[in-house]
Amino acid sequence: MMGFAKGKRTIISVTVCLLLVYTGLLSVIESRRGDFGLSGKEHGIWDLPPMLLSAIAGEFKGMLASYIILDAGSRVGSQVERTVDGSFVTVNQPYNCDTLYRMIQASQHLDPVFQQSYSLSQGWLPWQPCHLVEKNIEILETARKNRPWDLFPVLYLAFNNYFFLNDYKKAGEILLQEAASRKNAPYYLSILGSRLSKKGGDTGAAIAFLQSIISNTDVEEPGYEMLQQRLLALQGVMVLEAAAKEYQKMFSVYPEEVGQLVEKEILSPVPKNPYKLEYCINQQGQVFFDRPDCRKQ
């Protein structure tokens, strides 16, 4: 018990010391804003050069990283305020997006494996009003490098490329590369990745990745059959897209349906779709195995 009490006192003492150092450094930064190039910025200890920040934190880098993230988290979201008539209202807090990014970046530098750094980044930076998508991707790439066991940075990276940057191909590549390199990777990574690669127009790459993954997947593993189905569907897509291009060369327009390829003796037989749907060719010659009404989109 005495050892526990002593350890507890040590932790409290260290925390108090760090808070004092943090407060003192804020005063120093305030008095020397020009020296640190912070004129016109909201500032704090997070603006110190990374090497100096690490030296100050010493062996307590993780603790200081947590403190900075707590500070950052307190600046975003909403808060309850009391009105003049005594009632309470919820209002959104105004916050500086660039400051939030610098705080997250400093926390991640201090503790590269700290999960809350990239979680806070994903929760706020890519969205309005910040829309700092590229800076958020930078944070996620660092997390991906330093947390190889963690799948979420990978999923967030793919999501950002898909949702914010409309880069289907890049999103698909991220998921497929992860599925190919990660031992016991969830089967949905390759399925989602191949779907996004298909949307990005790189059917061949999606097929190559799936073949690589399947060759290293046991037939008894959950999802193996789904991988095989996705592979067969994409192989059918590639055959039909090649035939549609040939049709376009001959008639200066893409076929409206797969049957026209057989009619003109460009293709026979039509590849089977393992999902029991009709393949669909849109006006740009893209082939879909899961959207039989693609021409209406």
HUFEN-V189901 format. One record per backbone hydrogen bond with DSSP energy under -0.5 kcal/mol. NH is the residue of the N-H (numbers start at 1). CO is the residue of the C=O. E is the energy in kcal/mol with one decimal. If there is no record, write none. Layout:
nh;co;e
NH;CO;E
NH;CO;E
This chain:
nh;co;e
5;1;-2.6
6;2;-2.4
7;3;-2.4
8;4;-2.4
9;5;-2.3
10;6;-2.1
11;7;-2.2
12;8;-2.3
13;9;-2.5
14;10;-2.7
15;11;-2.4
16;12;-2.5
17;13;-2.4
18;14;-2.6
19;15;-2.3
20;16;-2.2
21;17;-2.7
22;18;-3.0
23;19;-2.6
24;20;-2.7
25;21;-2.8
26;22;-1.8
27;23;-1.5
28;24;-2.0
29;25;-3.1
30;26;-2.3
31;27;-2.1
32;28;-1.3
33;30;-0.8
36;32;-1.3
37;34;-1.1
38;33;-2.7
41;38;-2.5
47;44;-2.2
48;45;-1.9
53;49;-2.6
54;50;-2.5
55;51;-2.1
56;52;-2.3
57;53;-2.2
58;54;-2.0
60;57;-2.3
61;58;-0.6
64;60;-2.2
65;61;-2.7
66;62;-2.1
67;63;-2.0
68;64;-2.4
69;65;-2.1
70;66;-2.4
71;67;-2.4
72;68;-2.6
73;69;-3.1
74;70;-1.5
75;72;-1.4
76;73;-0.8
79;91;-2.7
81;79;-0.5
81;89;-3.1
83;87;-3.1
86;83;-1.8
89;81;-2.8
91;79;-2.8
91;89;-0.5
93;77;-2.8
97;95;-0.7
100;96;-2.2
101;97;-2.2
102;98;-2.2
103;99;-2.3
104;100;-2.2
105;101;-2.7
106;102;-2.2
107;103;-2.3
108;104;-2.4
109;105;-1.9
110;106;-2.1
111;107;-2.2
114;111;-2.0
115;113;-0.5
117;114;-0.8
118;114;-0.7
119;115;-1.9
120;116;-2.4
121;117;-1.8
122;118;-2.6
123;119;-1.9
124;120;-1.1
124;121;-0.8
125;121;-2.0
126;121;-0.6
127;124;-0.7
130;127;-0.8
131;127;-3.0
132;125;-3.3
133;131;-1.1
136;132;-2.1
137;133;-2.4
138;134;-1.9
139;135;-1.8
140;136;-2.4
141;137;-2.5
142;138;-1.7
143;139;-2.1
144;140;-2.8
145;141;-2.0
146;142;-2.0
147;143;-1.9
150;147;-2.0
151;149;-0.5
155;151;-2.0
156;152;-2.9
157;153;-2.3
158;154;-2.3
159;155;-2.4
160;156;-2.8
161;157;-2.1
162;158;-2.2
163;159;-3.7
164;159;-0.5
164;160;-1.5
165;160;-1.7
167;161;-3.6
168;166;-1.0
171;167;-2.2
172;168;-2.6
173;169;-2.4
174;170;-2.3
175;171;-1.8
176;172;-2.6
177;173;-2.7
178;174;-1.8
179;175;-2.5
180;176;-2.1
181;177;-1.8
182;178;-2.6
185;182;-1.3
189;186;-1.6
190;186;-0.6
191;187;-1.4
192;188;-2.9
193;189;-2.7
194;190;-2.5
195;191;-1.7
196;192;-2.3
197;193;-2.5
198;194;-2.1
199;195;-1.9
200;196;-1.8
201;198;-1.6
202;197;-2.4
203;201;-0.5
206;202;-1.8
207;203;-2.4
208;204;-2.3
209;205;-2.3
210;206;-2.3
211;207;-2.5
212;208;-1.9
213;209;-2.4
214;210;-2.9
215;211;-2.0
216;212;-0.7
216;213;-0.9
217;214;-1.7
221;218;-1.9
224;221;-1.8
227;223;-2.2
228;224;-2.1
229;225;-2.3
230;226;-2.4
231;227;-2.3
232;228;-2.5
233;229;-2.4
234;230;-2.3
235;231;-2.4
236;232;-2.0
237;233;-2.1
238;234;-2.5
239;235;-1.9
240;236;-2.3
241;237;-2.8
242;238;-1.9
243;239;-1.9
244;240;-2.7
245;241;-1.9
246;242;-1.7
247;243;-2.3
248;244;-2.3
249;245;-1.9
250;246;-1.5
251;247;-2.6
252;248;-2.1
260;257;-1.2
261;258;-1.5
262;258;-1.0
263;259;-2.4
264;260;-2.0
265;262;-1.6
266;261;-2.5
267;261;-1.7
274;272;-0.7
276;273;-2.2
280;288;-2.3
282;280;-0.5
282;286;-2.6
285;282;-1.8
288;280;-2.6
294;291;-1.7
296;293;-2.0
297;294;-1.1
